[in-house]
Each structure stands twice: as C-alpha cells, then as structure tokens.
C-alpha cells in the first residue's frame, strides 16, 4: 500500500503536466487570443501593449510552459484577460472557497442520502418504501440539475418563501443549491448500493451469518454493507470531482459567486489565463479524489492490497 501511494504521488506532477499540455494545445487550436474587449477593435498600439503585458510577444512554448506558470504560481501577478484589475490568483482566492463549501456540503448530503436510500430499499424489500426509493432514484438520475434547481427555487423559495432565492453567505442560502447539486449523485449512489447489497445477499457468508442466528439488521449493516460499499467507493472519486467541478449550472441558477461562474465566463471571453487556471484546479481535485479512493479500498476491505502484484 505504501509503495503504491508513493508511486501515485510521484506520478502526480506528471499527470498534471499532461493535462496542462493538452489544455494548452486545445487553446492554441482555437482562433484568437482573447484580448479584444467587445465588438470594437482596439487600436494597434493598444493591442500591441496588451500583447506585451500578457507575454504574447514571446514564443508559445515559453509563454505557456514557463512565463505564465511562473507568474501564476510564483509571482502571482498573472492578470485575467477580461479582468485587467484582477489577477488570476485573486479571482481563484475569492471564488474557490465558495465552490469548495458548496461542494463539501453537497457531497456529504449525497453520500448520506445515497447510503440511506440504498439501505432502506434493501431493508424493506417488497414493501412500499422500496418502490418509493427506486422511483425517487430514477427521477433523480433522469432529471438534470437545472430542472431540479428551478423546481426547488419556484416551490420552496418563491411559493413557500422558506429560504432565500439566491446569493451566498448565510446557511439558509446554501440549502437549495446543496440539495440541487447532491440529488442526482445521491440517487446514483442509492441505486448502486442497492444493487451491490442484493448481490451480497447471494453470497455464502451472508447465509452463514443468518445460520448463526443474527438479526436481519446485523446481517445487513455488519456483513453485507461493508462489502457492498466497494462499488460505491469506486464511484465516490469521480462523483466528488464532478460535484466540486460541475457546479457551474447550480451557481448560475442561485447566483453563487463560485468557480462555475468564472469557468463559463472565461470560456465565453476566450480568457486563456483563467481557463488554464480553472482547468488545473479541477485536475488537482480529480486526481486527488481518485488517489484517496484507491487508498481507501484497503481500509474498507482488508482483503484488497492495492498495488500488489498478482500471485
């Protein structure tokens, strides 16, 4: 396990460099530099000054692989193309904590609701609660987040006036965005856990546990659930990354000043420096979550030795 973790940690910067290189190639393939503001063309001398300020007078390999990373990470003075008074670091420093708070809340809610729904569907097999759980899972997986968010916004915020319509800063303003972002992933976790639990009930160790006289709750929670969590763990890495990096629709609906807003605006504005920064933030989150899930395998099931060679 330790050797596997060390190998993954050593490969971490190589993975990030590969992602950055692909992002640079995609940006270079698109036309324009993103320095223009609005429909009016800039005077040649103004455009030349802006190109020099953003290092477009340098060779592309020097600009993308040395000057910009140095200005972003070390000097922290790399400005955004369409926000000349703001550096990329200042934008990330203001937006990233908001998205992380929303992501942590939504991820925790998705795990709790998903595990509770999957366990309830198996514990009450053949009863009305199982059918309700399966139906809610299908609805949660089928509906996109903008539909869920709009329905919750109209029903809870406008009709019932139970929570604020939008914004960020108070706990009540985080309720609807967190539920909207968490529901599709909670539904998938519940469905995945239900299927894994039903497969576990067909195993010999479950019949042995029942033969010992254990109650149904003990068999479900102490024996079946632990092994059934492995497929859920496999999904939690991509799900966590998707929750933390895919909240731009929810942030737009509820007017939350997070990363998602800047992702959409940077793409629309061809803001190359901001695009590369957001891509790398998302890459770090995705790689970190996948590494954490791999390491948790050995904790959940001691029979698994991650990174061990097959006999």
Buried (B, 14 or more C-beta within 10 A) or exposed (E): BEEBBEEBEEEBEEBBEEBBEEBBEEBEEEEEBBBBBEEEEBEEEEBEEBBEEBBBEBEEEEBBBEBBBEBBEEEEEBBBBBBEEEBBBBBBEBBBEBBBBBBBBBBEBBBEBBBBBBBBBBBBEEEEBBEBBBEBBEEBBEBEBEEBBEEBBEEBBEEEEEBBBBEBEEEEBBBBBBBBBBBBBBBBBBBBBBBBBBEBBEEEEBEEBBEEEBEEEBBBEEBBBEBBBBBBBBBBBBBBBBBBBBBBBBBBBBEBBBBBBBBBBBBEBBBBBBBBBBBBBBBBBBBBBBBEBBBBBBEBBEEBEBBEEEE
